[in-house]
């Protein structure tokens, strides 16, 4: 049985072109100019591969790499073997990501199982409107009045509800479901994402929990990416909103009426309760819980496994449960790990 490689990397790109794609400076210009034919980890790269170095944990691998060229910071060039070309950049990881996006563009979009166009095995309602250039795989269902922009790719078994709007150049992963949702351009939903289902809203009383019908929407702005099996509930009376450029990891739960600002980062297994608000550029570590109706200020950072029970000021860094100033939390954690000394009294005999 042959071993498959899922992303085609049969390119042959001159090093100068790689430097331009990365926005990096070629430090060791040599003739003939190397040609890059692969992308690889620094420890296992071959003589035609491009690598990057951005973490001191891989310092030993940097000194012994067999790669053709390496993206790294200027201060680390001296540690690179002489036979490896150096591409200096203040942000090696970001630069490498730009190169990958340019040379292997299919890696950033949902996999297409069949050819281009609408599969005859898909179910598209006659009242749905698809612009030219939309791809729809078998098993997908597109409801009445839904609109999908050109260049968007709908993978197998996706369900798109009536009236849903999806912008251009989006990628909707296999098995995702979208109801009561409006998506901007270049949105990526990974497999199993759920958008627009009921929010968890109930009016409690002596006769039990009365369901509060959820009549809002989910609005996902341009350039948002949402990880596999993440769920985002539609709003109760307001909309649930995910701001432009925000990146959400796998297995995140976002409740009804939540507003997430632009360019936020939310890591896996986080739960954000209803009506919470995250301002722009907030970073939330994995397995964090955010209570409802709170506000997390612009640029705040929340450590993993935190429990946020009150508002967080703009630019603050907090951690722990309940969340507190990060320095205080780390100090308390360090003290808790330090064994206490016990005094032993001498016993006279």
Secondary structure by P-SEA (a helix, b strand, c coil): cbbbbcccccccccaaaaaaaaccccccccccbbbbccccccccccccbbbbbccccaaaaaaccccccccccccccccccccbbbbbbccaaaaaaaaaaaaccccccccccccccccccbbbcccbbbccbbbbcccbbbcccbbbcccbbbccbbbbccbbbbbcbbbbccbbbbcccccccbbbbccccccccccccccccccccccccccbbbbbccbbbbcccbbbbbbcccccccccbbbbccbbbbcccbbbccbbbbcccbbbcccbbbccbbbbccbbbbbccbbbccbbbbccbbbbcccccccbbbbccccccaaaaaaaaaaaabbbbbbbbbbcc
